[in-house]
Amino acid sequence: MQMKKKETLQNELQDNAKIEACAEKFGTTGDRTRMRICYLLCHHPELTVSEIAEIISSPISTVSHSLKKLKEIQVVDHRRQAKQVLYSLSKNKFVSVIKSQLLGNNE
């Protein structure tokens, strides 16, 4: 990932009212870390656990746990590419609602 893009996303995540509002609106499903992951996946089609952890400055174990929860409720999908597991947002109505909240669209 390009360093400038990473820094831009890190800055956006520092003070993003949309993430907070979305996390509050979706309750348990939408804790702050999970919404930050969803926000990143709105802007990047696929990311690894390591990339997500680096961008949001969170331990890999925390990100892995959050991704597991998001997979359980069908918010993220994953696929294996060689030794890496790539995560992306699922394509379903619930994810569309989350994306519209995080991106500020009224879909």
Secondary structure as UniProt FT lines:
FT   HELIX           3..14
FT   HELIX           17..25
FT   HELIX           27..30
FT   HELIX           32..43
FT   HELIX           49..56
FT   HELIX           60..72
FT   TURN            73..74
FT   STRAND          76..81
FT   TURN            82..83
FT   STRAND          84..89
FT   HELIX           93..103
//
